[in-house]
Amino acid sequence: MTFGPGGGGGIRLRIMRLLVAHPSPDVYGSDLQLVETVRGMRQAGQLVTVVVPARGPLIPLLEAAGASVEVVPFPVLRKAYLSPTGLLRLVAALAVFWVRAARLWRRVRPSRLLVNTVTIPWWVVVARAARVPVVCHVHEAEDDQPKPVRLALTAPLLLATRVVANSRASRDVLVRTLARLARRTSVVYNGVPGPESIVPARTRAPHDPLRLVLVGRLSPRKGTDVALEALAEVRRQGIDARLTLCGSVFVGYEWFEEELRARAAEADLEGSVDFRGYVAEPARELEQADVVLVPSRVEPFGNVAVEALLAERPLVASRVQGLAEIVTDGETGLLVTPADRAELAAAILRLAADPALATEIASTGRKSAGERFGAERYRDQIAAEVLG
């Protein structure tokens, strides 16, 4: 495509068609990050097509950001495949996948592929078979998995042209698993859009319930069960605290939600836990919080933590992986040991007893998050990595 006077040697701008493979049509952290990735690519003048395995609320957000969307069913690595029967199902699904992928490839004719997770490695193989550059954006840090599992997830990245990790923690897990990935892997911190305006935190009266909010999948990895036990401890200390849970479960984890609901129905927690399910606009829930909790056992980055900081709400998060890179303990939030219900409860009680501290760390946190995790910075960096 040429710009400039007719017949002259104008500036030549190469516009590529980028295909992005993404494992979910939901709207959680890595899904919303993909929207920012699309915005970055469109700002760089690129044509973007995103392929997802099913219909869901992410699709209109991607289209609004400037992408076209293809819905093509394909398998995504889940624990359900880690059994003899599961492996047979995976093999059958992949047999169909190759045909569908070939049809999509002929229709879109991409000049570059971005694979937005390690859980769909077959897309990396498709790109290499077509001799097209492929970038893998890693949002996972599976440090708690056995090494054979980590190797299985990580080895396909050796076929990628370039790897982008969303935190140093994610990159470190990759390199510890396969040292050869060090040279081709860079870190680009997520970029999270802040609210248009800050809703001032309320001044809690002595007898007002303490509002705790946790946004994220109902999952052992997110520490939802730890939050419930910490809530019980806070209430035992005489604080009328209430916990709002915003999130749903992955298919196959319904048992975990059942356990959470059973625990919430016990006498010490009865009536104090609100299960909201999936929430389309979690920013409104964060605005209602006196304290935001991110008690994850595993967290490669932690968009919700950044959202809480940008909303200027005091944050208590686990001292783990990407969260420890986002939060400076005692300055922009409080960090606690993962899965330690007593330490989580103590941090909540500390903020409840010291409103001045809560206000100070919330204010400092907002300034830090705006400087380090801005959306415009992310869009420029991710475009440079993918297109470079």
Secondary structure, DSSP 8 states (H G I E B T S, - for coil): -EESSTTS--EE----EEEEE-S-SS-SHHHHHHHHHHHHHHHTT-EEEEEESS--THHHHHHHTT-EEEE-------GGGSSHHHHHHHHHHHHHHHHHHHHHHHHH--SEEEE--SS-THHHHHHHHTT--EEEEE----TTS-HHHHHHHHGGGGG-SEEEESSHHHHHHHHHH-GGGTTTEEE--------SS--------TTS-EEEEEES-SSGGGTHHHHHHHHHHHHHTT--EEEEEE----TT-HHHHHHHHHHHTSTTTTT-EEEEES-S-HHHHHHT-SEEEE--SS-SS-HHHHHHHHTT--EEEESSHHHHHH--BTTTBEEE-TT-HHHHHHHHHHHHH-HHHHHHHHHHHHHHHHHHS-HHHHHHHHHHHHH-
